[in-house]
Each structure stands twice: as structure tokens, then as C-alpha cells.
């Protein structure tokens, strides 16, 4: 697999899984996606079987997750449909603490007898593992929430939209690209629905219905005489929304350089595909960048990936402590740096928040039954906190979980996962047009591209989708072969200006990989267009 294709599929993580979409399950009919196998009252009865069994066997804590995970993908190329897939994964995962040690077991047989047996297995595993446990697990206290529900506030359930309508939309986007000079185009629509029921011995019974959607395409233009081609990917972002994301609204559109349109909370895939073909033709003829120091103007769909890699992963506590070293590395942002390390300039304020509307990570409660919230990671440029869950926050001297525990499926044990990690917009009115006018020698970068970052999330290199050169406050045209190199501290301390909240948009991915066995999670990163001064830019065509 080519690195560019790898990045397109996995989005964010060095360890991301090359999955076609979401979490795999059993193929099902489209009609099955709209069925409701269990009522909340039935789930509660089954959950109580697990909780009562665990307590009777001496467990001091137990939680049970009854999960139904639905996926659908629609894929097209040029004027034909390539594939339609629908799948369902349904089962129960039980986690316990016995003799101060975790135990976990799962079953896809959602009956009282099977759940009882799985719970007995989880307790037996915990007791067996306790022989090797040096210190007992200590959970931060969490008050039970009783019976509560939380739903993604969708307007249109994507699974209820006829497949023919989705196919027509994708083929219309393909046609728009082809009529504007594209040589090749493929488009996809991914939809995920997580129906999750959580119960614990703390007294929580939480029923959540979570929706995510991702329209995407890639357009290529070839110059057969010259033997070259250029591609431009969609400027969409995967979102925690329903099908309403694909119903364009003029108020959600922002004008970008070179006729490019940027999108906020709705997306026009047909319009974007047409523009993509035109931009790819420009890229065919564009000059190659001269390496050197440039001021970078980075739009949110691009900057989100940089935030993810250099801040999101770097502030995961398990990574900081070395628990991820064998798979995905550690972090330079060690705990001795808290409240004193100048991570970025004074205007850099980064927060974690699993309640952000329309974000991929938006839920009411995490997979430990903790009510989700917002908290600061970087304040006025200084590292002030990291990401931690119930059995970790004690290490920080804190008494309350951050609410960022997640499992990709009922069959996987939950653990600390990255919440939405976002850069606060600027406080003063300031637009991307004004920002460009303030740049003498710079590059505007839109969309994500290939990247590389070291195991401590410090030294890195990032590309992008479309690059525009800026001279004396004016866009002079498209340039090619751009990538910037820096280290995390140097880069974020070069941040000099951030556009206001009118420009704030989301970037995200379904496929953030972590853990052994590896799991994927969905996460968003919000920001406004941001300027970084004096960043080293290389010419990727001249490097070996």
C-alpha cells in the first residue's frame, strides 16, 4: 500500500488499522440496520445478571457493556458502483475488579445464561491475574447516574436514507469531477451507529445512541504527454452527525484561496468534487516550491492532523508512562513538565472535550460511565494537564476521571483513548483573508497529506493536499512538493495569530489506532485558520 493511500484510509494514527470502514461485523441486510433487537428495559435485566453474578463471586467492582455496532459503506468509481456493505456486531463485554485486579470477558450470545458464564470467566481471570498484581487497582470515585440516555442530536438517520439516493449523490460528485477535467475519481460514504448500553455496580444504567458519517473522494488529473498526474482529496471531515451533513447550507461555506470552498457543519460533495478537478489541473502546471523559511497559514482541515499527532497523542497519560512504548512510542511531554513547560506561544490554548457538538468523539458518558466534560491541556502556551481515566488520575494527584475511556467494540476492553483535542480560536475578530494580507513570504496549506513523526511525538514532517504561495500579502498561485519540518515545541511557539470563531472547523478520523491488541477510535480536532512564522519548508521532489 502506498503511503498516500495509507494516510487516506487510516487518517491519523501511525498505528491505524487499514480497515475498509469502522469496526468489522457480520454482513446483514439493509433492513436489519433499522431493527431494534432489545429494549432498554431488557438490556437492564441482562446487565443486572452480570453485576449480581460479579458481586456474588467477590468482585468489588463490575461494569457491563451491551453493544450493537452498525456500519454501512457505499463506494463508487467514475460512473459505476464498486460496492455496498452493511454489517452488524452485537454482544456483551464484562469487566470486573476482583482481588484488586482487572478481569475481562465477552460473549456474542446475548442471553442471561451466556452473560452469567462470561461474568464468571471475567472474575476467574481477575483472581488468577491477581497473583502477579503488585498494587491493587484504585478507581477514582464516580457517583452512579441512575437510568439515563444520550443520543447524537441527528436530524436525519443516514441508515434510513435509501441506498439509491446515496449512490446517486456519489455518482453526481463523480460526474462533476469528470466534467471539469478529472481523469479518475472515486467516492465513498461511510456511516457508523454505536448503540451502547453501560451499567456498573456504581449504580449507572446508561443507554446511548451515537452516529457518525464520512463522505470522501479522491480526484486525479493526468497529463499523459508529460507522464505525470496530480490528485486532490475531498475537503470534507468525518462528523458526529446524521445525513443532514450532506445537505449543503450556504451559511456553512467559507471562501478559500483559488476558488476553493471550505465547509463547516454541512458539506456539498458535488461542488467540492468539481472544484477538486479544477485544482488538480492547476497542480499539474504549477511550479515546484523553493525550499526555505516560510510563514505558514494552515487551515483547520490540515491543522487538525498536526494537532492530533503533536499534541493529542503526546498528552495521553499511558503513552507518557511508557505503556504504549512497544507499539506506538512514548512522549516527550513527561509529567515533570506539567505547569511549567512552554509548549507553545502565549496564544496557544488547547482543550480536550468529548461534548463538542458534531464532533466524532461526542458522547454523554464514556465507557466507564463517567459524564464527559471539557478540560484544559495547554493554557496560555503552558502544559497544564494530560488525558487520564478512572484508574490513572490518582497518578496525577487528581480525584476525578477526565471521562475519556473507550472501547471500539463490545468484545474489546475499554482503555484510555484520545478525546477531541482542539485549539481555541482567536479572541479578536480576524479572518483568513486578513491573515494572508499580513504575510510577506508564505504558504497557505489546505487539507491533510502524508506525515511522519518520531516515537516521542517531537520531531515531525507534514505535507498537505493543496498549497498556495503567498507573496506580499497576495496569493500568487498553486505550488507543488511542499512539506514542513519542525519539532513540537518550536512549531507551537512559532504560532503568532489565530482566526476568530467564525472560521472554526473540525478535522477528524474514524481510524485512530492504539493498544495491543490494536483498537481504533473516532476523534475530531477543531481549530480556526492559524499562522506559524519562520517554519522550515522542504521540496519533497528533491529529497531522497
N, C-alpha and C positions, 0 to 999 in steps of 0.2 A: 504493500500500500504506500502510495506517495505521501510525503509529509503533509502536503496541502490538503489531500483528501482526509488524512487522519485528523487534522485540525478541524475540518468542516464537520466531521462526524462526531468527534468527541468534545469539541468546543473548548473545554477549559483545562482539563487535567492532564498532566504528564502521564498519569496512570489511568486515564479514562479508558473505558471499555469500548471496543469497536462493535457496538450493538446497533441493529437497524433502527430501533426506537425503544425507549423506555426499558422496562423490565420484562423479560420474556414470560410467556404463559402458554396455555393451551389454545390452539385455534378454535374460534367459536363463530357462530353465525352473527350477522349484524343485529338480528332481533334479540339475541342473548344479551347484548350490551345494554339493553334498555330494561331488562328484568331486575327485580329486587328479590334476591333469594331469601333474605332474613329481615325481619322487622327488628327495631331497636330493642324491644322487649324480649325477643328471642335471643338476641346477642347477649343481653344482660344475664339471662338464665344460664347460658353456656359459659359466660365469663365467671359467674359465681361458682360453677363446678371447679374451675381451675383454682380460684382464690381459696375456696374452702378446702380443697384437697391439699394445697400447698401448706396452709396453716396447720392442718391436722397432722402433717408429716414433720412439723417443726420448723418450717420456713419462717423467718422473721419479716420477710417482705416478698411480695409477688406482684407481677403485673402480667396482663394478658392482652394481646392484640389480635383481633379478628379482622382480617384484611381481605378486601376484594380489589384487585388491581386490573383495570381495563385499559387496553391500548388499541389504537387504530392508526394505520398509516396508509396514505394514498400516494403513489409515486407515478410520475409521467415523464416522458421524454419526447421532445418535439410535438408530434401530432398524435401520439399514442399513449395508452395507459400501460405502465410497466408492472404495476402490482397493487393489490389492495389486501391488507392484512388486518385481521381483528383477533384479539386474544384476551383471555381471562386467566387470572391467577387468584385462587381462593383458598384460604387456610387460616391457621391459628398458630401464633408463636407465644410461648410462655417463658417468662424469665423470673427467677427466684433468687433469694439470698438465704442460704442455709449454712450454719456453722461459719458465718462471716464471709461466705464465698458465693460468687455468681454461678448459676447453672441455667442452661437454656435448652429447650427442646421445641419442636414444631411438628405439626401434622396437617395434611391436606384433607383429612377426614373430619369434617366439621360436625361432629356428634358429641354428645355428652361422654360416652364411653371412651372415644378416642382422645378427647381433651383430658380426661382423667388420667389415662395412661401416659400421655405426653407430659403432664404435670409431674407425675411420679418419676418419670425419667429425668426431668429437669432437676428435681430435688436430689435424686440419686447422684447425678453428675456433680452438683454443688458439693455434696458431702464427700464425694471421692476427691474432688479437687482441693477441698479444704486441708487435706494432709500436706499440701505444698504451699498453702497461703501463708505468707509471712505476717501480714497485718490484715485485720478484718476490714471488709468494705464498709465505708462510712458514707451514708447518703445525707445530703443537705435536706433539711425538713421541707415537706411540701404538704400543705393543707389540702385535704380532699375537696373536690369541686362538686360532688354530687352528680346528678344526671344533667349533662349539658350537651348542646350541639353547636357545631360551627360549619358553615358552608362557604365555599368560594362564591362571592356575590355575582354569579354569572347572569347574563340576560338571555343567552341562547345556548342551550346544551349542544355542543358540537356533535355528540353522538346521535342526536335526534335529527340532524340535518341529513337529507338524503345523499347517499354517496354520489349519485349522478350530478348533484349540484356542486359538490366538491371537485369532482373530475372536470366539470365544465369550467370552473374557476381556474384551475391549474392549467388547463389547455388554453384558456383565454390569455393567461400570462405568457405561456409559451408562444402563442401566435403573435402577441405584442412584441416579444423579443425578436422573433424571426422576421416580422415585417419591418423592423428597424435595423436589420443588418446582422443579426446573430447567425452564426453558423451552426451552433448547437445550443440546446437548452434542456435542462431537466429541472423539474419542480416536485416538491413534496409537501405533504401536510401531515403532521404528527399530532395526535390527540391522546391525552392521558387523563384517567379518572381514578383517583385513590379513594376508596370507601373504607374508612378506618374506624374501628371501634376499640377504644382503650379502657381498661378497667384495672384498678390496683387495690391493694389492701389499705391504701391511704384513704379510700372512700371516693374515688373518682370513677365515673362512668361517662366517657366522652365519645360522642358519635360525630365524625367529621366526614364531609364530602368535598373533595379537593379536585379542581380541574386545571389542566394546563394545555396550551396549544402552541404549535410552532409551524408557521408557513415558511418555506425556504425554497430557493432556487439557485442555480448557477448558470450563467450565460457565458458563452465563449464565441469569440470572433477570430477567424483565421485569415491570414494573408498567405495564400498558397505559393505565390510567386517568391515571396521572401522567406517562406518556410517558418513563419512564426505565428503564435496565437496569444491572445490575452483573454483573461476571464474576469468577470465581475460577479460576486455573490450578492444575495439579497441584503437589503438594509433593514430587514425585519429583525425582531427579537422574540425569542420564545417568551410567553407571558402566562401568568396565572389568571386566565380569562376564559370565557366561552367563545363561541363562534362570532360574537359581536366584534371581536378584534379584527375580523376580515371584512367588516362593513365600514368603508372609509368615511371619515369625517374631516371636513376642511379645517376645523379648529385644531386638529391633531397633526397638521402638516407644518413643517418648518422649511424654509428655503435654504438650501446649501449652495456651495460654490458650483459653477459649471452647469447650472440647471438641475442639480441633484435635489431631490426632495427627501427630507428626513421625517421620521414618523414617531409619534408618542404612544398614545393609547388606542389607536386604530391604525390599520395598515392597508394600503392599496397595492396589492401584489401585481396587478396588471400594469399600473402606472410605473411601478418600480422596475418591472421587467423591461419595459420599453426604454426607460432611461438607462438601464444597465447595458443594453445593447449599444446605445449611442456612446456611452462612456468607454466601453470596451474598444469601440472603433477609434476613439481618441487615443486610447492607451497604445494601440498598435503603432500609431505615428509619433507618439510622444518621445521626448529626449530622455536619456538616462541621467540620473541625478549626479551632481558633482559632490563627492564626499566632503565633510567638514562639519563645523558647528552651526546649528540652526536653532531658531526658536520654533518650537512645535506647538501647533494648535490642534488639539486632539478632541474629536467629537465623541459622545458617550458610547456609541456602539463599538468604538475602538478602545476607548479608555477603560471600559469595564473589564476587558481581559487583563490589562496591566494591573488594575486594582485587585483582581482575583488572584493573580499569581504572586504579586509582590507584597500585598497586604493581607488578603483573605487567608491564604494558606500559611503565611508567616505568623499569624496570630492565633493559630489553633494550638491549644494547650498540649494535646497529646503529641503533636509534632514537636513542639518546643521541648518536651520532656524526653524525646527520643523514641516514643512508642512507634512512630512511623518510619524510623530510620532504615529499616530493612527494605521497605517498599518504595517510599516516596521522598525520603530525606528528612532533614531536621529543619531548624530555623535559626537564623542569626538573632531573632528578637527574643533573647533569653529573658528569664524573669528578673534578673538583676537590673534590667534596663527600664522596668516599669516606673513611670512617673519622673523619669529623668532623661530618657533618650530622645533626642530631637529627630524624630522620624521624618518630618517634613518641615516646610516653611510654616510660619505662623497662621497662614490662611487655610492650612490643610486640617480639616475636621472630618474624621471618618467614623461612621457609626454602624453597628450591627442591628438588624431589625427584621424579625420574621413576621411582622404585621404589616409591612408595606403593601398598600393596595396594588393589585395587578402584578405583583412580583411572583416569581416561581416558588419562592420559599414561604409564601404567605400561608400561615395556618393559625388557628386559635390557640392550639396546645401542641407541644412537641410529643415525641414518642415515649416520654416518661410521665406524661400527664401534667407537665409544667406549663402554666399560662405564658404565652410568648410575649415578648416586650422588646423595647429598644434600649441599647446601651452604647456608650462611647468606647471606641477603641483608640482613637487618636484625637486629642483635644489641643487646639492651637499648635499643632505640629508635634506634640509630645505623646509618646506611647503611654496610655493610662490604663489599659485593660486588655484582656485576651478573651478567647472563647472557651467556655467550660460548662460541664453538665453536673448532675447531682453528686456523682462520686468523685468529682475533680475539684470543685470550688473550694473545698477545705484546704487544698494545697496553696491556694491564693490567699488564705485567711478570710475568705468570704463565706457567707452563710446561706446564699440563695443562688440556685441554678440560673444560668442565663437562658435556659429554655431552647437549646439548640441540639437536641438529641434526635436521631432519625435512623430508620432502617429502610432499605429500598424495597423490602417485601416482608410479608408475614413470616417467611421462612428464614429470615436473617435477623441476627441480634442487633439491637439498636446501639449506636455509639455516637460520640461527638462528631457532628458534621457542621460545615460552614453555614451560617445563616446568610441572609442577604447582607452584603457589606458594601456600603455606599459612601460616596464623597458628598458632603453638604454643598449645595450651590452657594454662589457668592451672595453677600447680603446687599450689595449696592446694584442698582439697575445697570446691566451691562450685557450686550448682545454679542453673538459670534461675529457679526459684521463689524462692530466696533473693535473687537479683538483683532481681526485681520488688519484693520486700518492701523493698528498700533505696532505692527510687525514690519521691520525693515528687510530682514532676510529670514525666511521661514518656510515651513511646510505644513499644510493642512492635511491631516490624515483622517479618513473615514473608514469604518468597517474593520473587522479583525482579519488577521492573517497568520502566517506561521510565526512561531516564537521559540525561544529557548531560555531557560533559567536554571541556575545551579541548584544543588540539593539543599542549600540553606536559604533559598529564595532571596538571594542578594544580587549576584551579577546576572544581567539579562540582556536579551536582544528581542525586539518586537518588530514585526512587519505590519502590513495593513492591507486594505482592499483597494482604495483609491487614494492617490496622492496629488495634491496641487501645490505648486511652488508659489511662494509669496515674495514679492519684491516691492519695497517702498509702499507697503500698505495695500497692494493690489494683487489679486490672483492673476498670474501670468499664463497658467495652463497646467495640463496634466504632466507629471513626471513619473518615471518608472524606476524600479530596482532600489526602493528605499527601505531601509531598516535603521532603527536607532538602538544604540548601545549605552548602557549606564549601569550603575548599581542602585539598589533601592533607596538608600539614604541620600545619595547625591541627586537622584532623579526627583524625589519628592521635595527636596529642599530647593530645587530649581523651579518649583511651582510658584508663579507670580500673579496669576489672575484666573478667576473662575466666573463664568457667566452666571446670571441670576436664575431663579427657579423657573422662569418661563422656558428655559432651554433644557430643563431637567428631563432625562430619559433613561430608560432601562436597557441594559445588556444582560444576557443570561444564557444558560445552557442546561439541558436535561442531563448532561453526562459528566458531572464532576466525580472523578474516581478516587477512592481511598480505601484503605483497610486490607486485611488479609483474613479470610477470602475477600476479594475486592467487591465493593458495592458502589453504585452510582447514586447521585442525588441531584436535584434540580435547585439552582440558585441564581439569583439576579444581583446585578450591581448597578446602582443608579449614579448618575453624575450629570453635570452640565458641561458644555464645552470648556476646556481648560488649557491654559498656556504654560509651557515649560521653556525656560530660556537657556540657550547655550548648550544644547544636547548634541552629543556626537552622532552624526548620521553617516552610515556607510553605503556604498554601492554594492548591492548583492550580486550583480552580474560580474563584478571584478574580483570577488573573493573566491577562494578555493576551499 
